[in-house]
Every structure is written in structure tokens, then in C-alpha cells.
Amino acid sequence: MGRRYHYRSRRRNYKRRSRSFSSSNWYPVLKLIGAVLGILTACAVLTLGVMVLLEAVFHVDTPLKPDGIIASITKVFTDDDILVVSPTPYYTPEPTATPHPMDEFDPKESEKEIVFSAESPFKWFSDPCVYDDVMMFVAGRTVDGDLKMDTIMRFDPQTGDMAELPIHPDNDHFVYIRFNSEWLVYLDADVSGGGNICAYSLTEADAEPILIKKVYVGQPELTLYDHYIAWMERTGTSRDKLYVCDILTNESTAVAMFSNSGYGTSAPYLHDGTLIWAAEDSTYHEDGRTTSTIRRINLDESGISDILTGTYVHDPETNGEYFAWIDAHHSLNSNLYIAAVSDGQTLEPILVDEQVIDFHIDEEFVAYSIDEAAYVYVFATGESYRISPEDEKVQLLGASGGYVIWMDVTTRNLDVMKFSYIPI
């Protein structure tokens, strides 16, 4: 064994001597880098330890870092006193939702009153409507002790400027005025019923009213689109007809007829070239309830489509995107429904509110009244908002062009007509 050891020792004596790494030129450099890394590592561990102790002892919350690498630190000490650091992901705070304008709507601050000067003979108002930021309404005065609603006013809701239109009724008063950029239509009515359906050009100088049709019974409510008028008219003791007239040609067409039917008292509605009205639904229901259909026709076409509602329908209206109707004849039992316009044969009604006396649809909302208060249901939010002040009793008069108009009937000594613009 000794010789073998001695033999290997002698063989190593013949090897070339190798140079050690510690004597190389890189050794000092690498040693310095290692020392720096060691110091940095020690500082990091010390910092983490201090942060953990601060959080544990003083309950100091460590700041969240945007990069999410070390958002907060959870400490766990094992039996071997090993510090375990667990990074928590960084969560971006959710932005605060922008409130809807109606959430901050103040009825008292928003309402405006239409006021005549003290010298004006006009004291009474009726049938307001708005188109393209212009309001028109019927103004009344007392003549020889009789109330005469015989003047149509053009009113600017922004400035309060007011002017009379140069037309006067041949009968007793104006009823159901409607207008657009070219035409004003109205019923020149008799107090005892009936009257003349007329159209008046708003663009032609020195225009004269055009007689569309003479009505003998009742006072039909008019609806207007472009140069078309539609109305439901009583033509016999138990018969009603739905008419459409082209003002340009003065040609009228009976679109539908009702005999001994409550649907003959339901007003039609025109919007964007589409005419709708309520009609009977022959669907049998085991619970015995009566349901209706909304009939629809495009004025440029001849086909009539039926859309089932699952409820009774009275006075349906549309803005092209939604239908709205009540399920009774403007009584305390009337409920207000809306439904999205669909190409299908059945609607999915949404109950907006109960005990609705009256309503009017606009582009962004439907206005309605309950217990002498005015509300709007906003389609975008699916919420209802009271728009008349709490200390006022009101009678809803109309809604169009973004405005809702009502009569303040808190005191009935005189007419006080007010309106609000709905900020949507």
C-alpha cells in the first residue's frame, strides 16, 4: 500500500503545476460583485422583516405597489423561524359610477311657469305640445261672460317669447292641436260636440286653414306625422272608424272599423310613418281575462300586423323603440305598461306603475300621472322619477320634445300651466 501511494505521489511530481483561481485577475472583481449582491440581499431581507414587524406590532398597512409584485406581505414563522413572504395581487379600484341626471333632478328648481302679462286678456290654457324646441298651446279668454279657447300661441320655452297665430275658429274653440315643422292640425270644435278637422300650413305665407273633414259626433283626438293625420271617429250610434288622411291630397281612408266595441274609444297613434291602434285579441284564456292586440301598419305599405300583449290595451302610443299603453279607460284601475318594439308576434310587457290616470310617450321616457302627481319612467334606467313638486297637485297635459307639461291645480281659481325639461 505504501509503495502504491508513493508511486502516485511521484507521478504527480511530473505534472505541470496549474495556476489557482484566487491568483487570477478576475478573482478580485468577482469577489467584489459577490459582496455587493450579498449586501443587497441582506438589505432586502431586513426591509421585509421590518415591514412585517411594523404590520404585526403597530398594525401599519404597507402601501400597495402598482406593479403587483409586492402589494402586501403575509408573515408566517415556522419552528425554524423561517420567514415566508406571500405577494398579493394588485387590484385597481373600481371607478365611481357617473350618476344619471335624473338622480339629481330637483322638481322645484326645474319647473317653469307660463305667464301672461297683466294686460293680457288670456287667462286659460289647454292642449300644449312641443316640437323642435317650440311649444304651442291654446289660450283662452272670457268674452261676454263665456270662456273662449279661441287662440293658438307659439311659445319659446327657453326665452318665454310668445306670439299668436293668425287663425281663429269658425266654431267655438280649438281642441287637440298637433304640429310639426310644416303643418298644424286641430279640431275646430263645437261645445255640443263635433266640429271641423283642419290643417294649417306653417311654411306658406298668408295660408288659410284647410278643411279635412267635418265631424258630427264627439271630439276625436288627432295624431300627426309628416303630412298625414289619423283619428278615431264615431260614425253611427255604435260604430267607430279609424281614418287616415293625406293633407297634400285631402284624401281620407278608413283603415279599420269597430261595431259595439270599446276599442272604438281608443285613440290611434302615428310615429315615423307607422300607425298603431288597439284591437281585440281572440285568444281564449282559461281565467276569463280579456287581452288585446296592437295593430300596426306602415303608411307606405298595405299589410297590417297584429302584436299580442297579454293585457287589455287602451290608447297605445309608440316612439319607434317602445310601445306604451294602459289596461283600462283612464281610471284608478288603469295600469301603465311598456314593451320594446319587436318584429315578433308577442310582446313582453313591463308594468311601469299602477293607478295611472294618464300618460304620454316621448323619445327617452314615458310621462304619467298618479294621484295628482307627475312622473317619468326613463327607458335607459328602468326607473321612475317624480317630476312635480311634493306640494303641488297637477293634471298631466302632455309630453313631447323632451318636455313634460302639466296644469298646477293646487288652487282652481285660475289656470297655472307649468313644464319641465327632462335632462336625459
C-alpha positions as CSV (number, residue, x, y, z in Angstrom):
1,M,0.0,0.0,0.0
2,G,2.9,2.3,0.8
3,R,4.5,1.7,-2.5
4,R,1.4,2.4,-4.4
5,Y,0.9,5.6,-2.6
6,H,4.5,6.6,-3.2
7,Y,4.1,5.7,-6.9
8,R,1.2,8.0,-7.4
9,S,2.9,10.7,-5.5
10,R,5.8,10.5,-7.8
11,R,3.6,10.7,-10.8
12,R,2.1,13.9,-9.6
13,N,5.6,15.4,-9.3
14,Y,5.9,15.1,-13.1
15,K,2.7,17.1,-13.7
16,R,2.7,20.7,-14.8
17,R,1.8,23.0,-12.0
18,S,-1.7,24.6,-12.5
19,R,-2.5,28.2,-11.6
20,S,-5.0,28.7,-8.8
21,F,-8.2,30.8,-9.4
22,S,-7.5,33.0,-6.4
23,S,-4.4,34.3,-8.1
24,S,-6.2,35.2,-11.4
25,N,-7.1,38.8,-12.4
26,W,-10.9,38.1,-12.2
27,Y,-10.9,37.0,-8.6
28,P,-11.0,40.4,-7.0
29,V,-13.7,41.6,-9.4
30,L,-16.0,38.7,-8.8
31,K,-15.4,38.8,-5.1
32,L,-16.5,42.5,-5.1
33,I,-19.6,41.7,-7.1
34,G,-20.5,38.9,-4.7
35,A,-20.0,41.1,-1.7
36,V,-22.4,43.8,-3.3
37,L,-25.0,41.2,-4.1
38,G,-24.8,39.9,-0.6
39,I,-25.3,43.3,0.9
40,L,-28.3,44.0,-1.3
41,T,-29.9,40.6,-0.4
42,A,-29.3,41.3,3.3
43,C,-30.9,44.8,2.9
44,A,-34.0,43.3,1.1
45,V,-34.5,40.7,3.8
46,L,-34.0,43.2,6.5
47,T,-36.6,45.6,4.9
48,L,-39.1,42.8,4.5
49,G,-38.6,41.8,8.1
50,V,-39.1,45.4,9.4
51,M,-42.3,45.8,7.3
52,V,-43.7,42.5,8.7
53,L,-42.9,43.6,12.3
54,L,-44.4,47.0,11.8
55,E,-47.6,45.4,10.4
56,A,-47.7,42.9,13.2
57,V,-46.9,45.2,16.2
58,F,-48.3,48.6,15.1
59,H,-50.9,47.4,12.5
60,V,-49.3,49.6,9.9
61,D,-50.7,48.9,6.4
62,T,-48.0,48.6,3.8
63,P,-48.6,50.6,0.6
64,L,-49.8,48.7,-2.5
65,K,-47.4,48.8,-5.4
66,P,-48.9,49.3,-8.8
67,D,-46.7,46.6,-10.4
68,G,-48.4,44.0,-8.2
69,I,-45.1,42.3,-7.3
70,I,-45.3,43.0,-3.6
71,A,-48.7,44.5,-2.8
72,S,-48.9,43.3,0.8
73,I,-47.0,40.9,2.9
74,T,-48.2,37.9,4.9
75,K,-45.8,36.6,7.5
76,V,-45.6,33.0,8.7
77,F,-43.0,31.9,11.3
78,T,-42.3,28.2,11.4
79,D,-40.4,26.3,14.2
80,D,-37.2,27.1,12.3
81,D,-38.1,30.8,12.3
82,I,-38.2,30.9,8.5
83,L,-39.9,34.0,7.1
84,V,-42.4,33.2,4.3
85,V,-43.4,36.1,2.1
86,S,-46.6,35.8,0.1
87,P,-47.2,38.6,-2.5
88,T,-50.9,39.7,-3.0
89,P,-52.1,40.7,-6.5
90,Y,-52.8,44.4,-7.0
91,Y,-56.5,45.3,-7.7
92,T,-57.3,48.5,-9.5
93,P,-60.1,50.3,-7.6
94,E,-63.4,50.4,-9.4
95,P,-64.3,53.9,-10.7
96,T,-67.3,55.6,-9.2
97,A,-70.3,55.3,-11.4
98,T,-71.5,58.6,-13.0
99,P,-74.9,59.4,-11.6
100,H,-77.8,59.7,-14.0
101,P,-79.0,63.3,-14.5
102,M,-82.4,62.3,-13.1
103,D,-80.8,61.2,-9.8
104,E,-80.1,64.8,-9.1
105,F,-83.3,66.2,-10.6
106,D,-85.0,68.8,-8.4
107,P,-88.7,69.2,-9.3
108,K,-89.0,72.7,-7.7
109,E,-85.9,74.0,-9.3
110,S,-86.6,72.5,-12.7
111,E,-90.2,73.6,-13.3
112,K,-91.1,76.7,-15.2
113,E,-94.4,78.6,-15.4
114,I,-96.0,80.1,-18.5
115,V,-97.2,83.6,-17.5
116,F,-99.2,86.1,-19.4
117,S,-98.7,89.8,-18.8
118,A,-101.1,91.6,-16.5
119,E,-102.5,93.4,-19.5
120,S,-103.2,90.2,-21.5
121,P,-106.9,89.1,-21.8
122,F,-105.8,85.5,-21.8
123,K,-106.1,83.5,-18.5
124,W,-106.6,79.9,-19.6
125,F,-104.5,77.2,-21.2
126,S,-105.1,73.8,-22.9
127,D,-103.6,71.2,-25.3
128,P,-99.9,72.0,-25.2
129,C,-97.4,70.2,-27.4
130,V,-93.7,70.6,-28.3
131,Y,-91.8,70.1,-31.5
132,D,-88.2,71.1,-32.2
133,D,-88.0,73.3,-29.1
134,V,-91.1,75.2,-29.9
135,M,-94.3,74.9,-27.8
136,M,-97.8,75.6,-29.0
137,F,-100.9,75.7,-26.9
138,V,-104.5,77.0,-26.9
139,A,-105.1,80.2,-24.9
140,G,-108.5,81.2,-23.6
141,R,-110.2,84.4,-22.5
142,T,-113.6,85.5,-21.2
143,V,-115.9,87.1,-23.8
144,D,-119.3,88.4,-22.6
145,G,-119.1,86.0,-19.6
146,D,-118.2,83.0,-21.8
147,L,-114.9,81.2,-21.9
148,K,-113.4,81.2,-25.4
149,M,-110.4,78.9,-26.1
150,D,-110.0,80.6,-29.5
151,T,-106.3,81.5,-29.8
152,I,-103.3,79.3,-30.6
153,M,-100.0,80.6,-29.1
154,R,-96.4,79.9,-30.3
155,F,-94.2,79.8,-27.2
156,D,-90.4,79.6,-26.8
157,P,-89.7,77.5,-23.6
158,Q,-86.1,79.0,-23.4
159,T,-86.8,82.7,-23.7
160,G,-90.5,82.9,-22.8
161,D,-91.3,84.8,-26.0
162,M,-95.0,84.3,-27.1
163,A,-96.9,85.1,-30.3
164,E,-100.4,84.5,-31.6
165,L,-101.0,82.5,-34.7
166,P,-103.2,84.4,-37.2
167,I,-106.1,81.8,-37.2
168,H,-109.4,81.7,-35.3
169,P,-112.1,79.0,-35.0
170,D,-115.2,79.1,-37.1
171,N,-117.0,77.2,-34.3
172,D,-116.4,77.6,-30.5
173,H,-112.8,76.6,-29.7
174,F,-109.6,74.8,-30.6
175,V,-109.0,71.2,-29.4
176,Y,-106.2,68.7,-29.8
177,I,-103.7,70.8,-31.6
178,R,-100.6,68.9,-33.1
179,F,-97.8,70.3,-35.2
180,N,-94.5,69.6,-36.9
181,S,-92.2,71.7,-39.0
182,E,-94.7,72.1,-41.8
183,W,-98.2,71.6,-40.5
184,L,-100.5,72.4,-37.6
185,V,-103.7,70.3,-37.3
186,Y,-106.6,70.9,-34.9
187,L,-110.2,70.3,-34.3
188,D,-112.3,73.4,-34.6
189,A,-114.9,72.1,-32.2
190,D,-118.5,72.9,-31.2
191,V,-119.2,72.9,-27.5
192,S,-122.0,70.5,-28.0
193,G,-119.8,68.0,-29.9
194,G,-118.5,67.6,-33.4
195,G,-116.6,70.2,-35.4
196,N,-114.1,70.5,-38.3
197,I,-110.8,68.7,-38.6
198,C,-108.5,71.3,-40.1
199,A,-104.9,71.7,-41.2
200,Y,-102.8,74.9,-41.4
201,S,-99.5,75.4,-43.3
202,L,-96.7,76.8,-41.1
203,T,-94.5,77.4,-44.1
204,E,-96.8,79.1,-46.6
205,A,-97.3,82.9,-46.3
206,D,-100.9,84.1,-45.8
207,A,-102.1,80.4,-45.5
208,E,-105.7,79.7,-44.9
209,P,-106.9,76.7,-42.9
210,I,-107.7,73.6,-44.9
211,L,-110.9,71.7,-44.0
212,I,-110.0,68.0,-43.8
213,K,-113.3,66.5,-42.6
214,K,-116.4,67.6,-40.8
215,V,-117.2,65.6,-37.6
216,Y,-120.8,65.3,-36.3
217,V,-120.4,63.4,-33.0
218,G,-117.8,63.6,-30.3
219,Q,-114.3,65.3,-30.4
220,P,-111.8,62.9,-31.9
221,E,-108.2,63.2,-30.7
222,L,-105.8,63.8,-33.6
223,T,-102.3,62.4,-34.2
224,L,-99.9,63.8,-36.8
225,Y,-96.8,62.6,-38.8
226,D,-95.3,64.4,-41.7
227,H,-98.4,65.3,-43.9
228,Y,-100.6,62.5,-42.5
229,I,-103.3,62.8,-39.9
230,A,-105.1,59.9,-38.1
231,W,-108.1,59.9,-35.8
232,M,-110.9,57.6,-34.5
233,E,-114.4,58.9,-35.3
234,R,-117.8,57.9,-34.2
235,T,-119.8,57.5,-37.4
236,G,-123.0,55.9,-36.0
237,T,-124.8,55.1,-32.8
238,S,-122.5,52.1,-32.2
239,R,-119.9,52.3,-35.0
240,D,-116.4,53.9,-35.0
241,K,-114.0,54.2,-37.9
242,L,-110.2,54.8,-37.9
243,Y,-109.3,57.3,-40.6
244,V,-106.0,58.4,-42.1
245,C,-105.8,61.5,-44.3
246,D,-103.1,62.8,-46.6
247,I,-103.1,66.5,-46.1
248,L,-101.5,67.2,-49.5
249,T,-104.3,65.4,-51.4
250,N,-107.0,65.8,-48.8
251,E,-107.9,62.1,-49.4
252,S,-109.1,60.1,-46.4
253,T,-109.1,56.3,-46.0
254,A,-110.9,54.2,-43.4
255,V,-108.3,51.8,-42.1
256,A,-110.4,49.9,-39.5
257,M,-114.0,49.8,-38.3
258,F,-115.4,48.9,-34.9
259,S,-119.0,48.0,-34.0
260,N,-120.2,47.9,-30.4
261,S,-116.6,47.8,-29.3
262,G,-114.7,49.7,-26.6
263,Y,-111.8,49.8,-29.0
264,G,-113.6,52.5,-30.9
265,T,-112.9,54.8,-28.0
266,S,-109.2,54.1,-28.0
267,A,-107.1,56.7,-29.8
268,P,-104.7,55.8,-32.6
269,Y,-101.1,57.0,-32.7
270,L,-98.7,57.9,-35.6
271,H,-94.9,57.8,-35.3
272,D,-92.3,57.9,-38.0
273,G,-94.6,56.6,-40.7
274,T,-96.2,53.8,-38.6
275,L,-99.8,53.9,-37.4
276,I,-100.8,51.8,-34.4
277,W,-104.2,51.2,-32.6
278,A,-105.7,48.7,-30.2
279,A,-107.9,45.8,-31.3
280,E,-109.4,42.6,-30.0
281,D,-107.3,39.6,-29.4
282,S,-109.4,36.4,-29.9
283,T,-107.0,34.2,-27.8
284,Y,-109.0,32.2,-25.3
285,H,-107.8,32.4,-21.7
286,E,-109.0,29.9,-19.1
287,D,-109.1,32.6,-16.4
288,G,-111.6,34.6,-18.4
289,R,-109.4,37.7,-18.8
290,T,-109.6,39.9,-21.9
291,T,-106.4,40.6,-23.8
292,S,-105.8,42.9,-26.8
293,T,-103.5,43.2,-29.8
294,I,-101.7,46.3,-31.0
295,R,-102.2,46.5,-34.7
296,R,-99.6,48.2,-36.8
297,I,-99.4,49.4,-40.4
298,N,-96.7,51.2,-42.3
299,L,-98.2,54.1,-44.3
300,D,-96.1,53.1,-47.3
301,E,-97.4,49.6,-47.2
302,S,-100.7,47.8,-47.1
303,G,-100.1,44.9,-44.7
304,I,-101.4,45.0,-41.2
305,S,-99.6,43.1,-38.4
306,D,-101.0,42.0,-35.0
307,I,-98.8,42.1,-32.0
308,L,-100.1,40.3,-28.9
309,T,-99.7,42.0,-25.5
310,G,-101.1,39.6,-22.9
311,T,-103.1,42.5,-21.4
312,Y,-106.0,44.7,-22.3
313,V,-104.8,47.8,-24.3
314,H,-106.2,51.3,-24.4
315,D,-104.7,54.3,-26.2
316,P,-101.4,52.7,-27.2
317,E,-98.5,55.0,-28.2
318,T,-95.0,54.4,-29.6
319,N,-91.7,56.2,-30.1
320,G,-90.5,53.6,-32.5
321,E,-88.5,51.8,-29.9
322,Y,-91.1,51.1,-27.2
323,F,-94.9,50.7,-27.0
324,A,-96.8,52.2,-24.1
325,W,-100.4,51.7,-23.0
326,I,-102.8,51.4,-20.1
327,D,-105.0,48.4,-19.4
328,A,-108.2,50.4,-18.6
329,H,-110.0,53.6,-19.6
330,H,-108.1,56.2,-17.6
331,S,-109.5,55.2,-14.3
332,L,-108.0,54.4,-10.9
333,N,-107.8,50.8,-12.1
334,S,-105.5,51.7,-15.0
335,N,-102.0,50.2,-15.0
336,L,-99.3,51.5,-17.3
337,Y,-97.3,49.1,-19.4
338,I,-94.4,49.4,-21.8
339,A,-92.8,46.9,-24.1
340,A,-89.9,47.0,-26.5
341,V,-91.0,47.1,-30.1
342,S,-90.4,43.7,-31.7
343,D,-90.8,42.1,-35.1
344,G,-92.2,39.1,-33.3
345,Q,-95.9,38.4,-32.7
346,T,-95.8,38.7,-28.9
347,L,-94.6,41.4,-26.6
348,E,-93.2,41.1,-23.1
349,P,-94.9,43.8,-21.2
350,I,-93.2,45.6,-18.2
351,L,-95.6,47.0,-15.5
352,V,-94.4,50.6,-15.0
353,D,-96.9,51.7,-12.4
354,E,-100.5,51.2,-11.1
355,Q,-103.5,53.5,-10.8
356,V,-102.2,55.6,-13.7
357,I,-104.8,58.2,-14.9
358,D,-103.0,59.4,-18.0
359,F,-99.7,59.0,-19.9
360,H,-97.7,60.4,-22.9
361,I,-94.7,58.8,-24.5
362,D,-91.6,60.7,-25.7
363,E,-88.3,59.5,-27.2
364,E,-86.5,58.8,-23.9
365,F,-89.3,58.4,-21.4
366,V,-92.9,58.0,-20.8
367,A,-94.6,60.6,-18.6
368,Y,-97.6,59.6,-16.4
369,S,-99.8,60.8,-13.6
370,I,-100.9,59.2,-10.3
371,D,-102.9,60.8,-7.6
372,E,-102.4,64.4,-8.9
373,A,-98.6,64.0,-9.3
374,A,-96.5,63.7,-12.4
375,Y,-93.7,61.1,-13.0
376,V,-91.4,59.9,-15.8
377,Y,-90.3,56.4,-16.4
378,V,-86.9,56.6,-18.1
379,F,-86.3,53.8,-20.6
380,A,-82.5,53.9,-20.2
381,T,-82.5,53.3,-16.4
382,G,-85.8,51.4,-16.0
383,E,-86.6,53.8,-13.1
384,S,-89.5,56.2,-12.3
385,Y,-88.9,59.7,-11.0
386,R,-91.3,62.2,-9.6
387,I,-91.1,65.5,-11.6
388,S,-93.8,67.6,-10.0
389,P,-93.1,69.2,-6.6
390,E,-94.4,67.5,-3.5
391,D,-96.5,70.5,-2.5
392,E,-98.3,70.7,-5.9
393,K,-101.4,68.9,-7.3
394,V,-101.1,68.5,-11.0
395,Q,-103.0,67.4,-14.1
396,L,-100.8,66.0,-16.8
397,L,-101.3,67.8,-20.1
398,G,-98.7,66.4,-22.4
399,A,-95.1,65.2,-23.1
400,S,-93.1,65.8,-26.3
401,G,-89.8,67.2,-27.4
402,G,-88.1,66.3,-24.1
403,Y,-90.6,68.4,-22.1
404,V,-93.4,67.4,-19.7
405,I,-96.3,69.9,-19.3
406,W,-99.0,69.9,-16.6
407,M,-101.6,72.1,-15.0
408,D,-101.0,73.1,-11.4
409,V,-104.4,72.5,-9.9
410,T,-103.4,73.1,-6.3
411,T,-105.7,76.1,-6.5
412,R,-108.5,76.0,-9.1
413,N,-109.2,79.8,-9.2
414,L,-107.1,80.1,-12.4
415,D,-105.1,78.1,-14.8
416,V,-101.4,77.7,-14.0
417,M,-99.5,75.8,-16.7
418,K,-96.0,74.6,-15.9
419,F,-93.4,72.5,-17.6
420,S,-90.1,70.8,-17.0
421,Y,-87.3,69.7,-19.4
422,I,-86.2,66.2,-18.6
423,P,-82.4,66.1,-18.7
424,I,-81.5,62.8,-20.3
